[in-house]
Amino acid sequence: MSQLLPPPAPPHLTGDNPLHRAQFRLWQIVTSTVTVAVTVWFFTFNPIAGILAVIVAKHILVAILASGLTRYPATPAADGGSFPENNN
């Protein structure tokens, strides 16, 4: 049976300073941009150095992403982060 009402809105996070969130997101953007720029710069040496830089940059970018997922989650999960299953 389909749901007739939308799910409830997530609770508002108290104590979460919007300025800290903005600074952290800006840090993520800047470090990601620097990582990509350094990777492109390594391609100017030779292709082998560029490929090695891509391999290292991949891990750095995933670490930047993972730090953002746990530090300031978009919505708090009450049940550990799982999505409700669609039972159509």
C-alpha positions, -999 to 999 in steps of 0.1 A, spaced: 0 0 0 14 34 -9 20 61 16 -5 89 17 16 114 37 52 124 31 78 114 56 83 137 86 109 164 83 143 156 99 148 172 133 167 205 134 202 202 146 208 225 175 243 237 183 253 234 147 269 266 137 262 274 100 295 293 98 315 262 107 296 242 81 303 268 54 340 270 64 343 232 63 326 230 29 349 258 16 379 238 29 367 208 10 364 227 -22 398 243 -19 416 211 -10 399 193 -38 408 220 -63 444 220 -52 446 182 -54 432 183 -90 456 212 -100 486 193 -86 475 162 -105 473 181 -138 506 197 -131 522 162 -128 510 155 -163 533 182 -176 564 161 -165 554 129 -183 525 105 -186 539 81 -160 541 108 -133 506 119 -143 492 84 -139 508 80 -105 495 114 -95 459 103 -105 463 72 -84 473 92 -53 448 120 -60 419 94 -61 427 84 -25 430 120 -14 397 130 -29 379 100 -14 394 110 20 381 146 16 347 133 7 346 108 36 356 135 61 326 156 49 302 127 52 309 121 88 317 155 102 285 174 91 259 150 79 231 164 57 204 148 77 207 129 110 196 93 108 176 79 136 181 43 127 218 43 118 216 58 83 196 33 64 169 43 40 134 29 43 127 2 18 102 8 -10 75 -19 -5 53 -14 -36 
